[in-house]
């Protein structure tokens, strides 16, 4: 797919022609928590529907069985409840 980019930062989000995709897309955001937060906000500013956005918290997993608590954010255990969350859930996770 010519012209596609991976490893986006928020400066590139406005360049993505989401309105030309006719709703046939999903966005998966990975990276450090501050980048994911601002990328999600920027996507919402560009008119991307929250249901089309997913956030990956895979970096938080240590034991993968919910015992160590390393991946816990609020009351959510990333290793058991995720690690990929819809934006509608991820935006409320305070890391």
CORLIN-V9439 format. One record per residue. N is the residue number from 1. RES is the residue in one small letter. PHI is phi in whole degrees, -180 to 180 (none if undefined). PSI is psi in degrees with one decimal (none if undefined). OMEGA is omega as a letter, one per 20 degrees, with the letter a starting at -180 (none if undefined). Layout:
n;res;phi;psi;omega
N;RES;PHI;PSI;OMEGA
N;RES;PHI;PSI;OMEGA
//
This chain:
n;res;phi;psi;omega
1;x;none;104.7;a
2;x;-65;136.7;r
3;x;87;-3.4;r
4;x;-79;148.5;r
5;x;-124;149.9;r
6;x;-123;163.2;a
7;x;70;39.8;a
8;x;-66;148.0;r
9;x;-116;166.1;a
10;x;-59;-23.9;a
11;x;-67;-22.7;a
12;x;-91;-16.7;a
13;x;-56;-44.9;r
14;x;-62;-18.9;a
15;x;-81;-12.3;a
16;x;-82;122.6;a
17;x;-82;66.7;a
18;x;-55;-35.5;a
19;x;-67;-16.8;r
20;x;-89;-7.6;a
21;x;-86;-4.8;r
22;x;54;36.3;r
23;x;78;2.1;a
24;x;-93;65.1;r
25;x;-162;161.5;r
26;x;-137;154.8;r
27;x;-119;127.9;r
28;x;-113;122.4;a
29;x;-107;127.4;r
30;x;-129;157.1;r
31;x;138;-172.2;r
32;x;-66;149.1;a
33;x;-51;-44.3;r
34;x;-62;-39.3;r
35;x;-66;-42.2;r
36;x;-63;-41.7;r
37;x;-59;-52.3;a
38;x;-74;-28.6;r
39;x;-66;-43.6;r
40;x;-59;-45.8;r
41;x;-62;-41.6;a
42;x;-66;-38.7;r
43;x;-62;-41.0;r
44;x;-64;-39.1;r
45;x;-63;-28.5;a
46;x;-85;1.8;r
47;x;89;10.4;r
48;x;-73;132.4;r
49;x;-70;135.8;a
50;x;-55;-30.7;a
51;x;-70;-12.9;a
52;x;-94;-0.5;a
53;x;-115;135.1;r
54;x;-127;143.7;r
55;x;-117;134.0;a
56;x;-103;122.9;r
57;x;-109;28.5;a
58;x;-60;-26.4;a
59;x;-63;-17.4;a
60;x;-86;-9.2;a
61;x;-80;132.4;r
62;x;-121;-65.6;a
63;x;-89;-25.7;r
64;x;72;10.9;r
65;x;-131;11.3;r
66;x;77;16.7;a
67;x;-95;-38.6;a
68;x;-81;-25.2;a
69;x;80;-0.1;a
70;x;-61;-34.3;a
71;x;-90;0.9;a
72;x;-70;128.9;r
73;x;-126;116.8;a
74;x;56;-122.8;r
75;x;-101;8.9;a
76;x;-99;130.9;r
77;x;-98;111.2;a
78;x;-58;-38.9;a
79;x;-69;-25.9;a
80;x;-100;-37.9;a
81;x;-96;-10.1;a
82;x;-132;-136.8;j
83;x;-89;-8.5;r
84;x;-102;128.2;a
85;x;-122;145.0;r
86;x;-64;149.5;a
87;x;-55;-34.6;a
88;x;-61;-25.6;r
89;x;-94;-46.9;a
90;x;-61;-34.1;a
91;x;-64;-21.3;a
92;x;-97;-4.2;r
93;x;-78;120.3;r
94;x;-97;112.6;a
95;x;-94;none;none
//
